[in-house]
Amino acid sequence: MLLAIDVGNTNITFGVFDGNKLKATWRSATGVHRVSDEYASFIINMLRYRDIPNTDIKDAVLCGVVPPLVTTFDELFKNYFDVTPLVVGAGVKTGIRICMDNPREVGADRVVNAVAAYKLYGGPAIIIDIGTAITFDTVSSSGDYLGGAIAPGIAIAMDALFNRTAVLPRVDLTYPKKAIGTNTVAAMQSGIFFGYVGLIEGVVSKIKQELDGNARVIATGGYAKLLAEQTKAIEIVDQDITLVGLRYIYEMNRT
């Protein structure tokens, strides 16, 4: 079995593949100061909970935007699974051409998402990852990674309102009953929710114009489903797209 790991700024997503089948997934909060032994205990316990013997894990692949944790997981796999993980980065085959001024600047998770989107849905495609940041990644009809856009994430916006103002409270993101909030919490929820729906619609519209108006739009990330329910700009919600992309890249580099 293959263990795929996506190390994000806020969450770490784990997936176990049995061949092409995604057998189990789970998430953990990202803890940059946690050592490999702590993560190993967590992974082994979760495998046991899913009735998967840790000895069944024969290979591993990971991508990450938190460099210290990439090192931590590399150490973990070698010590606890006797496996050297494939770390997505420079020199790894992805099957996709990166048309950026500096290809090394592109986050590994964005490349992984682009690979999966093109394999699963074809191109052109726009992949929106609604996480700590909101990233818009664009794939051409021939499978080239063209670039995209980056905006502050929803949690960052909510934290900024709470931390940078004297009286505004911390709020949860829910679908507002109406745009005109009649109390402070409702007004904040409206501004954040409809503001980000508008942001997504606006960026998608501009990208589509540059692609001659044609592209599939796939969303992933914590708030993807909630926002997709309120905008036609998002066609598909795929919460496993990064894990699937990791499996594709692992297969390309398998020797």
ChimeraX attribute file (.defattr): number of C-alpha atoms within 10 A of each C-alpha:
attribute: neighborCount
match mode: 1-to-1
recipient: residues
	/A:1	19
	/A:2	21
	/A:3	25
	/A:4	27
	/A:5	27
	/A:6	23
	/A:7	24
	/A:8	19
	/A:9	16
	/A:10	15
	/A:11	16
	/A:12	16
	/A:13	19
	/A:14	20
	/A:15	23
	/A:16	24
	/A:17	20
	/A:18	14
	/A:19	10
	/A:20	12
	/A:21	10
	/A:22	18
	/A:23	14
	/A:24	16
	/A:25	18
	/A:26	14
	/A:27	14
	/A:28	15
	/A:29	12
	/A:30	16
	/A:31	14
	/A:32	13
	/A:33	9
	/A:34	11
	/A:35	14
	/A:36	19
	/A:37	15
	/A:38	10
	/A:39	16
	/A:40	19
	/A:41	13
	/A:42	13
	/A:43	17
	/A:44	17
	/A:45	15
	/A:46	19
	/A:47	20
	/A:48	12
	/A:49	10
	/A:50	14
	/A:51	10
	/A:52	17
	/A:53	13
	/A:54	16
	/A:55	12
	/A:56	13
	/A:57	19
	/A:58	15
	/A:59	19
	/A:60	25
	/A:61	22
	/A:62	28
	/A:63	25
	/A:64	21
	/A:65	15
	/A:66	15
	/A:67	11
	/A:68	11
	/A:69	20
	/A:70	19
	/A:71	13
	/A:72	18
	/A:73	23
	/A:74	19
	/A:75	20
	/A:76	22
	/A:77	20
	/A:78	12
	/A:79	14
	/A:80	15
	/A:81	19
	/A:82	14
	/A:83	17
	/A:84	17
	/A:85	24
	/A:86	19
	/A:87	22
	/A:88	21
	/A:89	17
	/A:90	10
	/A:91	7
	/A:92	13
	/A:93	14
	/A:94	22
	/A:95	12
	/A:96	16
	/A:97	15
	/A:98	18
	/A:99	12
	/A:100	13
	/A:101	9
	/A:102	8
	/A:103	14
	/A:104	11
	/A:105	8
	/A:106	16
	/A:107	14
	/A:108	20
	/A:109	23
	/A:110	23
	/A:111	26
	/A:112	25
	/A:113	27
	/A:114	29
	/A:115	27
	/A:116	22
	/A:117	28
	/A:118	25
	/A:119	14
	/A:120	12
	/A:121	13
	/A:122	17
	/A:123	21
	/A:124	23
	/A:125	24
	/A:126	28
	/A:127	29
	/A:128	26
	/A:129	27
	/A:130	23
	/A:131	21
	/A:132	19
	/A:133	18
	/A:134	20
	/A:135	21
	/A:136	23
	/A:137	24
	/A:138	31
	/A:139	30
	/A:140	18
	/A:141	15
	/A:142	12
	/A:143	21
	/A:144	19
	/A:145	25
	/A:146	15
	/A:147	19
	/A:148	19
	/A:149	13
	/A:150	13
	/A:151	15
	/A:152	14
	/A:153	17
	/A:154	21
	/A:155	18
	/A:156	13
	/A:157	15
	/A:158	18
	/A:159	13
	/A:160	12
	/A:161	17
	/A:162	15
	/A:163	13
	/A:164	9
	/A:165	9
	/A:166	8
	/A:167	10
	/A:168	13
	/A:169	15
	/A:170	14
	/A:171	16
	/A:172	11
	/A:173	17
	/A:174	14
	/A:175	17
	/A:176	18
	/A:177	10
	/A:178	12
	/A:179	15
	/A:180	11
	/A:181	15
	/A:182	9
	/A:183	8
	/A:184	13
	/A:185	16
	/A:186	20
	/A:187	16
	/A:188	22
	/A:189	22
	/A:190	21
	/A:191	16
	/A:192	21
	/A:193	21
	/A:194	19
	/A:195	13
	/A:196	19
	/A:197	18
	/A:198	14
	/A:199	14
	/A:200	22
	/A:201	15
	/A:202	13
	/A:203	17
	/A:204	23
	/A:205	14
	/A:206	11
	/A:207	19
	/A:208	19
	/A:209	12
	/A:210	9
	/A:211	16
	/A:212	8
	/A:213	12
	/A:214	15
	/A:215	22
	/A:216	20
	/A:217	24
	/A:218	25
	/A:219	25
	/A:220	22
	/A:221	19
	/A:222	15
	/A:223	17
	/A:224	20
	/A:225	17
	/A:226	14
	/A:227	22
	/A:228	19
	/A:229	13
	/A:230	13
	/A:231	14
	/A:232	12
	/A:233	21
	/A:234	23
	/A:235	13
	/A:236	17
	/A:237	20
	/A:238	16
	/A:239	16
	/A:240	17
	/A:241	23
	/A:242	29
	/A:243	28
	/A:244	25
	/A:245	25
	/A:246	31
	/A:247	27
	/A:248	18
	/A:249	23
	/A:250	24
	/A:251	13
	/A:252	13
	/A:253	12
	/A:254	9
	/A:255	5
